[in-house]
């Protein structure tokens, strides 16, 4: 595990920009829980704060050397470059994930390389199809997906969306009290283990 002076920087990405989005609720919950975790420095990244256009650059991000003409993309690149690991929170739309999240992945490349990523989703089948597709894309940009994911059950989703506040969600707290295990704890442990191993390997 990293020492207290070498905290893992984990970025939680809100993968929807819709006015009525649900994704900010689980993203906020995951962010709050991460902040309780030893040796982790969590940051919440909202794609609303990075309104870059859909990918239309003349050159692949793999060939830019981390330099981008679009200031918003450069700001996004700097945030992602600073991260050791990522948690992407996405809805499931028509058996897939959100277009804005795909675009946020596509506009970069070297900033993602050899870093751990985990996924949180909801919707039909608990967002399973969205996560399956995200794993394929993550591997292509050389992210390392962890085995565990968080699939928000429909009953928890319904209770959470009805809560007046987006913070300190009691409904999402049920994810830690499942019939078999605390899935949030398992998810965090696996992500932190992988992120720690990759961070150490990159120093060799």
N, C-alpha and C positions, 0 to 999 in steps of 0.2 A: 504493500500500500504506500501511496505517496506520503511524505512527511508534511508536517504542518506548514512548512515554508514552501512547499511545492504542491499546492492544491491543484486538483484536476479542475479544469475549466469546462463545464458542461453547459451547452447552449440548448435551451428548450425553444423550439421553433413552432409558432402558431401557423399552421398550414392552410389557413383560409382567410379571406378578406371580406367575406359577405357581411352586410350590415347585421343580419340576424344569426351570425355564426354561433355554433356551440363550442367550437374548438378552443376558444380562450378559457373556458371553464376547466376542462381537464389540463390544459397547459399551465394555468395558474396553480392548480392543485399539485401537479408534478413539480413545478418550480418551488412551491412552498415546502413540499416534502424533501426535495433535494437540499434545500437550505438547512435542513435539520441533520443532514448527513455529514459525518466527519470527513475533513480533508477534501471537500468539494466546494467549488465556487460556481454557483449557478447564475445564469443570466437568461432572461426571457426575451426572445426576439420575435417581434411582430411584423409580418410581411406588409402590413399597412404602412409601416414606417419606411419601406423600401419600394416605392412605386415605380420601378424601372419597367421599361417596355418588354414585350415578349421577345425572346432571343432572336436577334437579327444581325448580329455582328458579322463582319466580313471574314473574320478568322475564328477558328475554334478557340475556346478558352484554354485548351491544353497548350496553345502556342503563344500565349500572351505574356508568359512569365509573371503572371499576377498583376499586370498593369492593364487598366481598363479606361477607355476614354470617357465613359459615362460615370459621372461622379457618384451617382446613387449605387451603381454596381460596384464601384471601388469601395464605397463605404461598407457595402454588404460583404465584399471580399475580405476587408480588414477584420470584420467581426468573425467571419468563419475561420479565417487564418488563425485567429486568436484562440479558437476552441480546441480542446483535446478530444471532445466527444459531443455527440448531438442526440437530442430526442426530438423526433418529428411527430407532431400531433396533426392528424389529418382525418377529415371525414371520408366516407366512401360514397362516391357518386357513380352510379351506373357500373358497378363492379370495378371501379378504379378510384384513384385518389384525385385531389384537386389540381387543376391546371396551374394555378399560381405556385403551388409547391413544386411541381415539375419544372416550371420556369426558373424558380429560385435555385434549383439544383443545376439546371442546364447552363446557366450564365457563368458558372465557375467550373474549375477543374482542379488545379493544383492545391487549392485551399482545402479540398475534401480528402486528399490522398492519405491513406494509411491511418485513418482515425475511426473510432468506433461510432456506431449509430444504432439507436433503438427506436421502436415505433409504438405510438399509441393511436388507436383508431376506434371508430364507432360507426353505427349504421347497420345495414343488412349484414347478417352473419358476423356481427361484432367488428366490422371493418376488416375481416380476414382477407378478402380479395384485394383491397387497397394495399394492405401490408405486403401481400405476395408480390404485387407489382413494384412497390417501393424497394423491396429487397433486390429485385433484378436491376433496377436503375442504380441503386446505391453501389452495387458491385462494379458496375461499369465505370463509375467515377472513382473507383478504388477506395470507397468507404468499406468498412468491415461491419456488416450487420451482426448483431447478437441474436442468439437463438430465441430468447424470451421476448415476447411482445405483450402489450396490454390491450386487450379487447374489451371495451366497455359494454357490459350487458345492457339489454334494452330497458330493463326495469331500473337500473341505476341511472341510465341516460334520462329517462322520463322524470325521475325524482330530482336529478341535478338541474335539468333545464327549468324546473319550476321554482328553484331556489331564488330568492330575491337578490342575493349577493353572489358575485363570481369568486369570492375569496372564502377560505375556510369551509369548503364544501363538506357538509355532513354526508350527503349522498355518495360522493366520490370516495369518501373515507371507507365506504363498505368494500372497496377493492382490497383493503387490508384485512378484511374479515371474511374471506371466502370460506366455503365448506372445506376445502382441502389445504389452503395455504394463503399466506400474505403475498399476493402476486406483485405488488409494488416493491416489496423488499427483494424478492427474487430477481425482478427486472433490474433494479438498481445494482445489486451485487454483481450480476453478470456484466452489465455495462461498465461498471467501475473496474472490474477485473480486466476486461478486454482493453479498456482505455489505458489502464496502467501498464499493461504488457506492451502495447503498441508505442506508448510514449517512451518507455525504457528502451525498446528496440531501436527507435529512431535516433537515440543518442550513441549507439554503438558505431 
